[in-house]
Amino acid sequence: MTNKAINAIRFLGVDAINKANSGHPGIVLGAAPMAYQLFTEHLNIDVKHPKWINRDRFILSAGHGSMLLYALNHLIGYKLSMDDLKNFRQIGKTPGHPEYGHTEGVETTSGPLGQGISNGVGMALAETHLAARFNKENFPIFDHYTYVLCGDGDLQEGVALEASSLAGHLGLGKLIVLYDSNDVQLDGPTKLAFSDDTKGKFEAMRWQHILVKDGNDLVAIQKAIKKAKREVNKPSIIEVKTVIGYGTNLAGTSKVHGAAIGEGEAELLRQNLGWEYPPFEIPSEIYNHYRRKVTLRGQRVHRRWKKLLSAYGDAYPEEAKLLESFVDGHMTVNLNDYQHIMNVEKEATRATSGKMINALSTKYLNLIGGSADLTASTKAKGAEGDYDKDHRLARNINFGVREHAMGAIANGMVLHGGLKVFTGAFFVFSDYMKPAIRLAAIMQIPTIFVFSHDTIAVGEDGPTHEPVEQLAGLRSIPGLNVIRPADAREVAAAWKVAIESTTTPTVIILTRQGVQNHTSTNYEGLIKGAYIVSPEKEKIDGVFLAAGSEVNLAIEAKKILTRDGKDIRVISMPSHYFFDKQTKQYQKEILPRRAKVVAVEMGSRQSWYKYTKDVYGLDEFGISAPMDVALTHYHFTPEDLADYAKKIFK
């Protein structure tokens, strides 16, 4: 029965890929035994309650092998029908790479290699922190494993190595990676591009390395997983030597990596593996086998946990109430509680943001995060000390200089559930994080990305550290709320938005330099994306449309134009995302059709052209000079802006 159950995975994969004439059969055929062993003997999940907080997590980091996961999830009883499998790579529940929120049993959107394993680091980190917060003697409320199946390609990606390095440093012992080591990738043998000593490399990163020489040896795989689970102080990587495309005439070659094998080859495979069933036919005894070995076993584990949780509630009612609020994830921020932070005369928005994080962390114990070796500059620092293997309850994560991994790890923590997670970096290094930010938007998860040092006002550090095109780039990502607050009040409002969000990632863009605080800025305006912060008196001669520190620049330029008899409206537009969601009527009220509008921002003009043809921006790289010198050099002074506007507001 065991071999038939494994071959059921293989043939569901091969047949679905053949029907689609598209996909990656190699990993399905080679890795099916290790996936089978993990699911049937170790993975604790409840298919009727897929969001059970203490379930084990399984991530297919090698997401191109999605049919491996879909076949398993179908066999164990998730809401994934045989028709869904037949519809592989078409519009429906079985896309080419697994998508979180789209298909039951998919823990993260994987496929961009290296992201999945990095998400797994975040999930394992989240488990340790929540265990430290809630577990009591005889009450292991959080006690689960994070399993990852990755391939050669995953471990060549920089993000995976960044994340693995941090995982080893933090001693995430409940992170177990199954490495499908078949020595072949799309372009041919891995030796064409890769000759690392995987064992030596991971041991140097403080991982346990376990080798399984034969990917079909279930006994060896079982021993390896058990050994990995016994090592509580180190993450483990189990290198399983497999044959890509096992059982086919193309086995061991790159030809079976990323293309359907065809009907003729599939028939030969049926003969080689003794599989006597036609495409998409699975005998009932195989379903019963998976139901007994995975589905019912997982439900028993879940029932025991619910009894434990009930007893926990009786013994520790306050902790149980807090746990419920963590898992629920809905939070409400009352800005009246933060008036002391909002009511300042002048302050860098990064400093205001830091104060908000500190204050919010006091009230919301599930708020956790940190920066990529930049907390002194970004002010994005978590509370209760520095998280490490000896201090799991701390909420400041020192990500080190690992921006890409930081984004992916934060996504993993959010996906785990129970935590509100933020990251911090210089804005120019959003370039290093964009894949993770984009995936947060695709997955519709509320990760918070904090970036400081937002324009050429960075000054002396020069063009390598002065963002120009980054705002336009991030604003172009669908489903991503990029907020660039003008002052302290808008910073507080941005944090309210970020904390309360449940389905949208938020990027908060902050200044290094001090900016004037305005009594007219407010939350109600920010959540509409754009609003009037300095109205015209009678008629509109012109409109300044600005974001961030440039709102004050526009207000100062207005003063000059007012002396010249011009009646000017100034609009703060902290969020294009929010403004584009408003009614056409509101948009016309803010930006009247016949009004002459000048948008002003110290960055690329590109994202402003949908609102006006006249943009006072910067489409070249910055300069290394003190801030005032740099701003004068690029004509971002009230006088220069006023001179430009006079030509428009005729």
For each residue, the residues with C-beta under 8 A, 3 or more apart:
1: 4 5 285 286 289
2: 5 6 36 218
3: 6 7
4: 1 7 8 283 285 286
5: 1 2 8 9 36 40 75 286 289 290
6: 2 3 9 10 32 33 36
7: 3 4 10 11 32 273 274 275
8: 4 5 11 12 71 75 282 286
9: 5 6 12 13 28 32 35 36 68 71 72 75
10: 6 7 13 14 28 29 32 246 247 269 273 275
11: 7 8 14 15 269 270 275 277 279
12: 8 9 15 16 67 70 71 74 75 85 280 282
13: 9 10 16 17 23 25 28 29 32 67 68 70 71
14: 10 11 17 18 25 28 29 261 266 269
15: 11 12 18 19 266 279 280
16: 12 13 19 20 23 67 70 71 85 86 88 94 280
17: 13 14 20 21 22 23 24 25 28 67 88 260 261
18: 14 15 21 260 261 262 263 266 279
19: 15 16 86 88 279
20: 16 17 23 88 89 90 260
21: 17 18 260
22: 17 89 96 259 260
23: 13 16 17 20 64 66 67 88 89 96 258 259 260
24: 17 27 28 64 65 66 67 257 258
25: 13 14 17 28 29 67 245 248 256 259 260 261
26: 29 30 65 182 184 244 245 256 257 258
27: 24 30 31 62 64 65 68 151 180 182 244 257
28: 9 10 13 14 17 24 25 31 32 65 67 68 71
29: 10 13 14 25 26 32 244 245 246 247 248 251 256 269
30: 26 27 180 182 215 242 243 244 245 246
31: 27 28 34 35 65 68 149 178 180 215 240 242
32: 6 7 9 10 13 28 29 35 36 68
33: 6 36 37 215 216 217 218 221
34: 31 37 38 149 178 180 212 215 221 238 240 242
35: 9 31 32 38 39 68 72 149 178
36: 2 5 6 9 32 33 39 40 72 218
37: 33 34 40 41 42 218 221 222 225
38: 34 35 41 42 43 58 147 149 178 225
39: 35 36 42 43 58 72 76 290 293 294
40: 5 36 37 43 290 293 294
41: 37 38 222 225 293
42: 37 38 39 56 145 147 225 229
43: 38 39 40 56 58 147 294 298
44: 55 56 144 297 298 301 302
45: 50 52 55 56 58 76 105 294 298
46: 49 50 52 55 298 299 301 302
47: 50 76 77 78 104 105 295 298
48: 77 299
49: 46 52 302
50: 45 46 47 55 78 104 105
51: 417
52: 45 46 49 55 302 305
53: 142 327 417 418
54: 141 142 143 144 305
55: 44 45 46 50 52 144 298 302
56: 42 43 44 45 144 145 146 147
57: 107 120 123 144 145 146 147 416
58: 38 39 43 45 69 107 147 148 149
59: 107 108 110 116 117 119 120 123 146 147 148 149
60: 63 65 66 68 69 98 110 116 149
61: 110 113 114 115 116 117 119 120 148 149 150 151 154 160
62: 27 65 110 113 116 149 150 151 153 154 180
63: 60 66 97 98 109 110 111 112 113 116
64: 23 24 27 96 97 111 258
65: 24 26 27 28 31 60 62 68 69 149 151
66: 23 24 60 63 69 70 94 95 96 97 98 111
67: 12 13 16 17 23 24 25 28 70 71 85 88 94
68: 9 13 27 28 31 32 35 60 65 71 72 149
69: 58 60 65 66 72 73 98 105 106
70: 12 13 16 66 67 73 74 80 84 85 88 94 98 103
71: 8 9 12 13 16 28 67 68 74 75 85
72: 9 35 36 39 68 69 75 76 105
73: 69 70 76 78 80 103 104 105 106
74: 12 70 71 78 80 81 82 84 85
75: 5 8 9 12 71 72 282 286 287 290 294
76: 39 45 47 72 73 105 290 291 294 295
77: 47 48 290 291 295
78: 47 50 73 74 103 104 105
79: 104
80: 70 73 74 84 85 93 94 103 104 105
81: 74 84 85
82: 74 85 86 280 282
83: 86 87
84: 70 74 80 81 87 88 92 93 94
85: 12 16 67 70 71 74 80 81 82 88 94 280
86: 16 19 82 83 280
87: 83 84 90 91 92 93 94
88: 16 17 19 20 23 67 70 84 85 94
89: 20 22 23 94 95 96
90: 20 87 94
91: 87
92: 84 87 95
93: 80 84 87 102 103
94: 16 66 67 70 80 84 85 87 88 89 90 103
95: 66 89 92 98 99 102 103
96: 22 23 64 66 89 111
97: 63 64 66 109 110 111
98: 60 63 66 69 70 95 103 106 108 109 110 111
99: 95 102 103 106 109 442 443
100: 106 107 108 109 415 443 445
101: 106 443 444
102: 93 95 99 106
103: 70 73 78 80 93 94 95 98 99 106
104: 47 50 73 78 79 80
105: 45 47 50 69 72 73 76 78 80
106: 69 73 98 99 100 101 102 103 109
107: 57 58 59 100 119 123 415
108: 59 98 100 115 116 119 411 412 415 443
109: 63 97 98 99 100 106 115 439 442 443
110: 59 60 61 62 63 97 98 115 116 119
111: 63 64 66 96 97 98 115 116
112: 63 115 435 439
113: 61 62 63 116 151 153 154 156 157 160
114: 61 117 118 154 157 158 159 160 163 408
115: 61 108 109 110 111 112 118 119 159 408 411 435 436 439
116: 59 60 61 62 63 108 110 111 113 119 120 148 150 154
117: 59 61 114 120 121 148 150 154 155 160 163 164 177
118: 114 115 121 122 159 160 162 163 404 405 408 409 412 436
119: 59 61 107 108 110 115 116 122 123 408 409 411 412 415
120: 57 59 61 116 117 123 124 146 147 148 175 177 412
121: 117 118 124 125 163 164 166 167 172 175 405 408 409 412
122: 118 119 125 126 408 409 410 411 412 413 414 415 416 421
123: 57 59 107 119 120 126 127 146 412 413 415 416
124: 120 121 127 128 146 167 172 174 175 235
125: 121 122 128 129 167 170 172 387 397 409 412 413
126: 122 123 129 130 412 413 416 417 418 419
127: 123 124 130 131 142 144 146 174 416
128: 124 125 131 132 172 174 392
129: 125 126 132 133 368 387 392 393 395 419
130: 126 127 133 134 141 142 326 418 419
131: 127 128 134 135 140 141 142 143 392
132: 128 129 135 392 393
133: 129 130 365 393
134: 130 131 141 142 319 322 323
135: 131 132 139 140 141 142 143
136: 139 141 312 315 316 319
137:
138:
139: 135 136 308 311 312 315 316
140: 131 135 143 308
141: 54 130 131 134 135 136 308 309 312 323
142: 53 54 127 130 131 134 135
143: 54 131 135 140
144: 44 54 55 56 57 127 174
145: 42 56 57 174 175 176 229
146: 56 57 59 120 123 124 127 174 175 176
147: 38 42 43 56 57 58 59 120 176 177 178
148: 58 59 61 116 117 120 175 176 177 178
149: 31 34 35 38 58 59 60 61 62 65 68 177 178 180
150: 61 62 116 117 154 155 160 177 178 179 180
151: 27 61 62 65 113 154 155 179 180 182 185
152: 155 156 180 181 182 183 184 185 190 194
153: 62 113 156 157 185 186
154: 61 62 113 114 116 117 150 151 157 160
155: 117 150 151 152 160 161 179 198
156: 113 152 153 160 193 194
157: 113 114 153 154 160 161
158: 114 161 162 404
159: 114 115 118 162 163 404 405 408 435 436
160: 61 113 114 117 118 150 154 155 156 157 163 164
161: 155 157 158 164 165
162: 118 158 159 165 166 402 404 405
163: 114 117 118 121 159 160 166 167 402 405 408 409
164: 117 121 160 161 167 168 202 205 207 235
165: 161 162 168 169 205 400 402 405
166: 121 162 163 169 170 399 400 402 405 409
167: 121 124 125 163 164 170 172 175 205 207 235
168: 164 165 171 172 202 205 206 207 234 235
169: 165 166 205 206
170: 125 166 167 387 388 389
171: 168 206 233 234 235 389
172: 121 124 125 128 167 168 175 235
173: 231 232 233 234 235 236
174: 124 127 128 144 145 146 232
175: 120 121 124 145 146 148 167 172 235 236
176: 145 146 147 148 225 228 229 235 236 237 238
177: 117 120 147 148 149 150 235 236 237 238
178: 31 34 35 38 147 148 149 150 238 240
179: 150 151 155 198 237 238 239 240
180: 27 30 31 34 62 149 150 151 152 215 240 242
181: 152 198 239 240 241 242
182: 26 27 30 151 152 215 241 242 243 244 252
183: 152 189 190 191
184: 26 152 188 189 190 244 252 253 254 257
185: 151 152 153 188 189 190 193 254 257
186: 153 254 257 258
187: 192 193 254
188: 184 185 192 254
189: 183 184 185 192 254
190: 152 183 184 185 193 194
191: 183 194 195
192: 187 188 189
193: 156 185 187 190
194: 152 156 190 191
195: 191
196: 201
197: 200 201
198: 155 179 181 201 202 209 237 239
199: 202 203 209 211 239
200: 197 203 204
201: 196 197 198 204 205
202: 164 168 198 199 205 207 209 237
203: 199 200 206 207 208 209
204: 200 201
205: 164 165 167 168 169 201 202
206: 168 169 171 203 234
207: 164 167 168 202 203 234 235 236 237
208: 203 227 228 231 234 235 236 237
209: 198 199 202 203 236 237 239
210: 224 227 228 236 237 238 239
211: 199 238 239 241
212: 34 215 217 220 221 224 238 239 240 241
213: 217 220 241
214: 217 220 241
215: 30 31 33 34 180 182 212 221 240 241 242 243 246
216: 33 246
217: 33 212 213 214 220 221
218: 2 33 36 37 221 222
219: 222 223
220: 212 213 214 217 223 224
221: 33 34 37 212 215 217 218 224 225 238 240
222: 37 41 218 219 225 226
223: 219 220 226 227
224: 210 212 220 221 227 228 238 240
225: 37 38 41 42 176 221 222 228 229 238
226: 222 223 229 230
227: 208 210 223 224 230 231 236
228: 176 208 210 224 225 231 236 238
229: 42 145 176 225 226
230: 226 227
231: 173 208 227 228 234 236
232: 173 174
233: 171 173 389
234: 168 171 173 206 207 208 231
235: 124 164 167 168 171 172 173 175 176 177 207 208
236: 173 175 176 177 207 208 209 210 227 228 231
237: 176 177 179 198 202 207 208 209 210
238: 34 176 177 178 179 210 211 212 221 224 225 228
239: 179 181 198 199 209 210 211 212
240: 31 34 178 179 180 181 212 215 221 224
241: 181 182 211 212 213 214 215
242: 30 31 34 180 181 182 215 246
243: 30 182 215 246 251 252
244: 26 27 29 30 182 184 251 252 253 254 256 257
245: 25 26 29 30 248 250 251 252 253 255 256 257 261
246: 10 29 30 215 216 242 243 251
247: 10 29 251 269 272 273
248: 25 29 245 251 256 261 265 268 269 272
249: 265 268
250: 245 253 255 256 261 265
251: 29 243 244 245 246 247 248 256
252: 182 184 243 244 245
253: 184 244 245 250 256
254: 184 185 186 187 188 189 244 257
255: 245 250 259
256: 25 26 29 244 245 248 250 251 253 259 261
257: 24 26 27 184 185 186 244 245 254
258: 23 24 26 64 186
259: 22 23 25 255 256
260: 17 18 20 21 22 23 25
261: 14 17 18 25 245 248 250 256 265 266 269
262: 18 265 266
263: 18 266 267
264: 267 268
265: 248 249 250 261 262 268 269
266: 14 15 18 261 262 263 269 270 279
267: 263 264 270 271
268: 248 249 264 265 271 272
269: 10 11 14 29 247 248 261 265 266 272 273 275
270: 11 266 267 273 274 275 276
271: 267 268 274
272: 247 248 268 269
273: 7 10 247 269 270
274: 7 270 271
275: 7 10 11 269 270
276: 270
277: 11 281 282 283
278: 281
279: 11 15 18 19 266
280: 12 15 16 82 85 86
281: 277 278
282: 8 12 75 82 277 286 287
283: 4 277 286 287
284: 287 288
285: 1 4 288 289
286: 1 4 5 8 75 282 283 289 290
287: 75 282 283 284 290 291
288: 284 285 291 292
289: 1 5 285 286 292 293
290: 5 39 40 75 76 77 286 287 293 294 295
291: 76 77 287 288 294 295 296
292: 288 289 295 296 297
293: 39 40 41 289 290 297
294: 39 40 43 45 75 76 290 291 297 298
295: 47 76 77 290 291 292 298 299
296: 291 292 299 300
297: 44 292 293 294 300 301
298: 43 44 45 46 47 55 294 295 301 302
299: 46 48 295 296 302 303
300: 296 297 303 304
301: 44 46 297 298 304 305
302: 44 46 49 52 55 298 299 305 306
303: 299 300 306 307
304: 300 301 307 308
305: 52 54 301 302 308 309
306: 302 303 309 310
307: 303 304 310 311
308: 139 140 141 304 305 311 312
309: 141 305 306 312 313 320
310: 306 307 313 314
311: 139 307 308 314 315
312: 136 139 141 308 309 315 316 319 320
313: 309 310 316 317 320
314: 310 311 317
315: 136 139 311 312
316: 136 139 312 313 319 320
317: 313 314 320 321
318: 321 322
319: 134 136 312 316 322 323
320: 309 312 313 316 317 323 324
321: 317 318 324 325
322: 134 318 319 325 326 365
323: 134 141 319 320 326 327
324: 320 321 327 328
325: 321 322 328 366
326: 130 322 323 329 365 366 418 419
327: 53 323 324 417 418
328: 324 325
329: 326 417 418 420 502
330: 500 502
331: 364 420 499 500
332: 500
333: 337 338 360 495 496 499 500
334: 337
335: 338 339 342 492 493 496 523
336: 339
337: 333 334 359 363
338: 333 335 341 342 356 359 492
339: 335 336 342 343
340: 343
341: 338 344 352 355 356 359 488 492
342: 335 338 339 352 488 489 492 517
343: 339 340 488 517
344: 341 347 352 488 517
345: 516 517
346: 514 515 516 517
347: 344 351 352 488 514 515 517
348: 351 352 510 511 512 513 514 515
349: 352 353 452 485 487 488 490 491 510 511 515 548 549
350: 353 354 377 378 379 452 453 510 511 512
351: 347 348 354 355 379
352: 341 342 344 347 348 349 355 356 487 488 491 492
353: 349 350 356 357 379 380 450 452 491 494 495 508 510
354: 350 351 357 358 378 379 380 381
355: 341 351 352 358 359 379
356: 338 341 352 353 359 360 491 492 495
357: 353 354 360 361 367 369 379 380 381 382 383 422 495
358: 354 355 361 362 383
359: 337 338 341 355 356 362 363
360: 333 356 357 363 364 367 495 499
361: 357 358 364 365 367 382 383 384 395
362: 358 359 383
363: 337 359 360
364: 331 360 361 367 420 499
365: 133 322 326 361
366: 325 326 418 419 420
367: 357 360 361 364 382 383 395 419 420 422 499
368: 129 382 387 395 397 413 419 420 421 422
369: 357 380 382 395 396 397 410 421 422 423 424 448 450
370: 375 380 381 382 387 396 397 398 399 406 423 424
371: 374 375 377 378 380 381 399 406 423 424 425 450
372: 399 400 401 402 403 406 423 424 425 429
373: 398 399 400 401
374: 371 377 378 380 424 425 426 452
375: 370 371 378 379 380 381 396 424
376: 379
377: 350 371 374 426 452 453 512
378: 350 354 371 374 375 381 424 425 426 450 451 452 510
379: 350 351 353 354 355 357 375 376 424 452
380: 353 354 357 369 370 371 374 375 422 423 424 450 452
381: 354 357 370 371 375 378 396 424
382: 357 361 367 368 369 370 387 394 395 396 397 422
383: 357 358 361 362 367 395 396
384: 361 393 394 395 396
385: 391 393 394 395 396
386: 391 394 396 397 398
387: 125 129 170 368 370 382 391 392 394 395 396 397 398
388: 170 391 394 398
389: 170 171 233 392
390:
391: 385 386 387 388 394
392: 128 129 131 132 387 389
393: 129 132 133 384 385
394: 382 384 385 386 387 388 391
395: 129 361 367 368 369 382 383 384 385 387
396: 369 370 375 381 382 383 384 385 386 387
397: 125 368 369 370 382 386 387
398: 370 373 386 387 388
399: 166 370 371 372 373 402 403 405 406 409 423
400: 165 166 372 373
401: 372 373
402: 162 163 165 166 372 399 405 406
403: 372 399 406 407 425 429 432 433
404: 118 158 159 162 407 408 432 433 435 436
405: 118 121 159 162 163 165 166 399 402 408 409
406: 370 371 372 399 402 403 409 410 423 425 433 436
407: 403 404 410 411 423 433 435 436 437 440 447 449
408: 114 115 118 119 121 122 159 163 404 405 411 412 435 436 439
409: 118 119 121 122 125 163 166 399 405 406 412 413
410: 122 369 406 407 413 414 421 422 423 436 447 449
411: 108 115 119 122 407 408 414 415 436 439 440 443 445 447
412: 108 118 119 120 121 122 123 125 126 408 409 415 416
413: 122 123 125 126 368 409 410 416 419 421
414: 122 410 411 417 419 420 421 440 445 446 447
415: 100 107 108 119 122 123 411 412 443 445
416: 57 122 123 126 127 412 413 419
417: 51 53 126 327 329 414
418: 53 126 130 326 327 329 366
419: 126 129 130 326 366 367 368 413 414 416
420: 329 331 364 366 367 368 414 446 448 499
421: 122 368 369 410 413 414 447 448
422: 357 367 368 369 380 382 410 447 448 449 450 498
423: 369 370 371 372 380 399 406 407 410 433 447 448 449 450
424: 369 370 371 372 374 375 378 379 380 381 450 451 452
425: 371 372 374 378 403 406 429 430 432 433 449 450 451 452
426: 374 377 378 429 451 452 453 465
427: 430 451 452 453 454 467 470 509 510
428: 431 453 464 465 466 467 470
429: 372 403 425 426 432 433 451
430: 425 427 433 434 437 449 451 467 470 473 474 507
431: 428 434 470
432: 403 404 425 429
433: 403 404 406 407 423 425 429 430 436 437 449
434: 430 431 437 438 473 474
435: 112 115 159 404 407 408 438 439
436: 115 118 159 404 406 407 408 410 411 433 439 440
437: 407 430 433 434 440 441 447 449 474 477 480 505 507
438: 434 435 441 442 477 480
439: 109 112 115 408 411 435 436 442 443
440: 407 411 414 436 437 443 445 447 449 480 505
441: 437 438 444 477 478 479 480 504 505
442: 99 109 438 439 479
443: 99 100 101 108 109 411 415 439 440
444: 101 441 479 503 504
445: 100 411 414 415 440 503 505
446: 414 420 498 501 502 503 504 505 506
447: 407 410 411 414 421 422 423 437 440 505 506
448: 369 420 421 422 423 498 499 505 506 508
449: 407 410 422 423 425 430 433 437 440 505 506 507 508
450: 353 369 371 378 380 422 423 424 425 507 508 510
451: 378 424 425 426 427 429 430 454 507 508 509 510
452: 349 350 353 374 377 378 379 380 424 425 426 427 510 511 512
453: 350 377 426 427 428 458 461 465 466 467 510 511 512
454: 427 451 457 467 471 484 509 510 511 512 548 549
455: 458 466 467 511 548 549 602 603
456: 459 466 468 602 618 622 623 630 631 634 636
457: 454 511 512 513 549 602 627 630 631
458: 453 455 461 465 466 512 622 627
459: 456 624 625 626 627 629 630
460: 624 625 626
461: 453 458 464 465 466 624
462: 465 466 622 623 624
463: 466 468 621 622 623 624
464: 428 461
465: 426 428 453 458 461 462
466: 428 453 455 456 458 461 462 463 621 622 623
467: 427 428 430 453 454 455 470 471 603
468: 456 463 603 604 618 619 620 621 622
469: 472 473 603 604 606
470: 427 428 430 431 467 473 474 603
471: 454 467 474 475 482 484 509 601 603 604 607
472: 469 475 476 603 604 606 607
473: 430 434 469 470 476 477
474: 430 434 437 470 471 477 480 482 507
475: 471 472 480 482 576 577 607
476: 472 473 607
477: 437 438 441 473 474 480
478: 441
479: 441 442 444 504 505
480: 437 438 440 441 474 475 477 504 505 507 577
481: 497 501 504 505 506 507 575 577 578
482: 471 474 475 507 509 575 576 577
483: 490 494 497 498 506 507 508 509 526 574 575 577
484: 454 471 509 547 548 574 575
485: 349 490 491 493 494 508 509 510 526 548 574
486: 490 515 518 521 533 546 547 548 549 551 552 572 574
487: 349 352 490 491 515 516 517 518 521 551 552
488: 341 342 343 344 347 349 352 491 492 517
489: 342 492 493 517 518 521 522 523
490: 349 483 485 486 487 493 494 521 526 572 574
491: 349 352 353 356 485 487 488 494 495 508 510
492: 335 338 341 342 352 356 488 489 495 496 523
493: 335 485 489 490 496 497 521 522 523 526 527 574
494: 353 483 485 490 491 497 498 506 508 526 574
495: 333 353 356 357 360 491 492 498 499 508
496: 333 335 492 493 499 500 523
497: 481 483 493 494 500 501 506 526 527
498: 422 446 448 483 494 495 501 506 508
499: 331 333 360 364 367 420 448 495 496
500: 330 331 332 333 496 497
501: 446 481 497 498 504 505 506
502: 329 330 446
503: 444 445 446
504: 441 444 446 479 480 481 501
505: 437 440 441 445 446 447 448 449 479 480 481 501
506: 446 447 448 449 481 483 494 497 498 501
507: 430 437 449 450 451 474 480 481 482 483
508: 353 448 449 450 451 483 485 491 494 495 498
509: 427 451 454 471 482 483 484 485 548
510: 348 349 350 353 378 427 450 451 452 453 454 485 491
511: 348 349 350 452 453 454 455 457 514 515 548 549
512: 348 350 377 452 453 454 457 458
513: 348 457 549 627
514: 346 347 348 511
515: 346 347 348 349 486 487 511 548 549 552
516: 345 346 487 552 555
517: 342 343 344 345 346 347 487 488 489 521
518: 486 487 489 521 533 551 552 555
519:
520: 532 533 534
521: 486 487 489 490 493 517 518 525 526 533 551 572
522: 489 493 525 526 531
523: 335 489 492 493 496 526 527
524: 527 528 531
525: 521 522 528 530 531 532 533 572
526: 483 485 490 493 494 497 521 522 523 529 531 572 574 575 578
527: 493 497 523 524 575 578
528: 524 525 531 578 579 582 586
529: 526 573 574 575 576 577 578 579 580 581 582
530: 525 545 571 572 573 574 575 578 579 590 591
531: 522 524 525 526 528 571 572 590
532: 520 525 535 569 570 571 590
533: 486 518 520 521 525 551 555 570 571 572
534: 520 554 555 558 568 569 570
535: 532 569
536: 539 540 541 567 568 569
537: 567
538: 567
539: 536 567
540: 536 543 567 568 569 592 595
541: 536 561 566 567 568 596 649
542: 561 566 568 569 595 596 597 598 645 648 649
543: 540 568 569 570 571 591 592 595 596 597 598
544: 554 555 557 558 568 569 570 571 597 598 600 641 645
545: 530 554 571 573 591 597 598 599 600 608 611 612
546: 486 550 551 553 554 570 571 572 573 599 600 601
547: 484 486 550 551 572 573 574 601
548: 349 454 455 484 485 486 509 511 515 551 574 601
549: 349 454 455 457 486 511 513 515 552 553 602
550: 546 547 553 554 600 601 602 636
551: 486 487 518 521 533 546 547 548 554 555 570 572
552: 486 487 515 516 518 549 555 556
553: 546 549 550 556 557 600 636 637 638 641
554: 534 544 545 546 550 551 557 558 570 600 641
555: 516 518 533 534 544 551 552 558 559 570
556: 552 553 559 560 638
557: 544 553 554 560 561 638 639 641 642 645
558: 534 544 554 555 561 562 568 570
559: 555 556 562 563 638
560: 556 557 563 564 638 639 642
561: 541 542 557 558 564 566 568 642 645 646 649
562: 558 559 565 566 567 568
563: 559 560
564: 560 561 646
565: 562
566: 541 542 561 562 646 649
567: 536 537 538 539 540 541 562
568: 534 536 540 541 542 543 544 558 561 562 645 649
569: 532 534 535 536 540 542 543 544 595
570: 532 533 534 543 544 546 551 554 555 558
571: 530 531 532 533 543 544 545 546 590 591
572: 486 490 521 525 526 530 531 533 546 547 551
573: 529 530 545 546 547 576 579 611
574: 483 484 485 486 490 493 494 526 529 530 547 548 578
575: 481 482 483 484 526 527 529 530 578 579
576: 475 482 529 573 579 580 607
577: 475 480 481 482 483 529 580 581
578: 481 526 527 528 529 530 574 575 581 582
579: 528 529 530 573 575 576 582 587 590
580: 529 576 577
581: 529 577 578
582: 528 529 578 579 586 587
583: 586 587
584: 587 588
585: 588 589
586: 528 582 583 589 590
587: 579 582 583 584 590 591
588: 584 585 591 592 593
589: 585 586 592
590: 530 531 532 571 579 586 587
591: 530 543 545 571 587 588 595 597 611 612
592: 540 543 588 589 595
593: 588
594:
595: 540 542 543 569 591 592
596: 541 542 543 614 648 649
597: 542 543 544 545 591 611 612 614
598: 542 543 544 545 612 614 615 616 641 644 645 648 649
599: 545 546 605 608 611 612 614 615 616 617
600: 544 545 546 550 553 554 615 616 617 641
601: 471 546 547 548 550 605 608 615 616 617 618
602: 455 456 457 549 550 617 618 631 634 636
603: 455 467 468 469 470 471 472 617 618
604: 468 469 471 472 607 617 618 619
605: 599 601 608 609 615 617 618 619
606: 469 472 609
607: 471 472 475 476 576 604 610
608: 545 599 601 605 611 612 615 617
609: 605 606 612 613 615
610: 607
611: 545 573 591 597 599 608
612: 545 591 597 598 599 608 609 615
613: 609
614: 596 597 598 599 648
615: 598 599 600 601 605 608 609 612
616: 598 599 600 601 641 644 645
617: 599 600 601 602 603 604 605 608
618: 456 468 601 602 603 604 605 622 634 636
619: 468 604 605
620: 468
621: 463 466 468
622: 456 458 462 463 466 468 618 630 634
623: 456 462 463 466 630 633 634
624: 459 460 461 462 463
625: 459 460 629 630 633
626: 459 460 629 630
627: 457 458 459 513 630 631
628: 631 632
629: 459 625 626 632 633
630: 456 457 459 622 623 625 626 627 633 634
631: 456 457 602 627 628 634 636 637
632: 628 629 635 636 637
633: 623 625 629 630
634: 456 602 618 622 623 630 631
635: 632 640 641 644
636: 456 550 553 602 618 631 632 640 641
637: 553 631 632 640 641
638: 553 556 557 559 560 641 642
639: 557 560 642 643
640: 635 636 637 643 644
641: 544 553 554 557 598 600 616 635 636 637 638 644 645
642: 557 560 561 638 639 645 646
643: 639 640 646 647
644: 598 616 635 640 641 647 648
645: 542 544 557 561 568 598 616 641 642 648 649
646: 561 564 566 642 643 649 650
647: 643 644 650
648: 542 596 598 614 644 645
649: 541 542 561 566 568 596 598 645 646
650: 646 647
